[in-house]
Amino acid sequence: MAAAKQPLTPLAMAILELLHEKPMHPYEMTQIMRHRRVDLRVKLRPGSLYHTVERLEAQQFIEVVDTQRQGRRPERTVYAMTEKGQDTFSDQVRDMLSTPAQEYPQYPVALSAANELDEGDAVEQLKRRVVNLKARIAADEVVIEQVLKEDLPDMWWIEHAFSHHQRKSELAWTEGLIADLESGRIPWPGNAPKPENLAHLSIVDTKETGNEQTG
């Protein structure tokens, strides 16, 4: 059986997205990503970018098309996307658009563990989160105002609009949680022991599959 294709990392996708525009050298990629605030959705470090470029070349998704030298600066290698890279990129975009990914953000983990804190401490941390979310939302609005002035097509910055909406939804939900906790609508369990049999949350019937898993 053929091995499943490994999906491209977010940074690799960002690099290939840039190479749709024109061939570039890694330093130029880094500068454009920073200017466009790609670092808001992709972990961007110069070392990791160069490593990802090398891996994309080894996989034949990109290829060297030129080398450039300006004055005494080090020689820069210019890359372009190959047909294989184009096909792989397009396939992954289709898959990422159509299929929700199982992601593991930190906030649900913290919410699950919050009852191990004192109620006042947990509520205080949630209020700090509200302050931080409001600051990030304000920063989003500055960016959105700027791109609206530049009259850019919506689809060129749609990911920022999505993140902005996501943060506003999280803010509203968190403020509601704080209000519910402070009013007592959601009681704090305190030192009450957890029941041995917590609610069954799986959509898979573990009783039916248990024998298969241990066989």
Buried (B, 14 or more C-beta within 10 A) or exposed (E): EEEEEEBBBBBBBBBBBBBEEEBBBBBBBBEBBEEBBBEBEBEBEEEEBBEBBEBBBEBEBBBEEEEEEEEEEEEBBBBBBBEEBBEBBEEBBEEBEEEEEEEEEEEEEBEEEBBEBEBEEBBEEBBEBBEEBBEBBEBBEEBBEEBEEEEEEEEEBEEBBEBBEEBBEBBEEBBEBBEEBBEEEEEBEEEEEEEEEEEEEEEEEEEEEEEEEEE
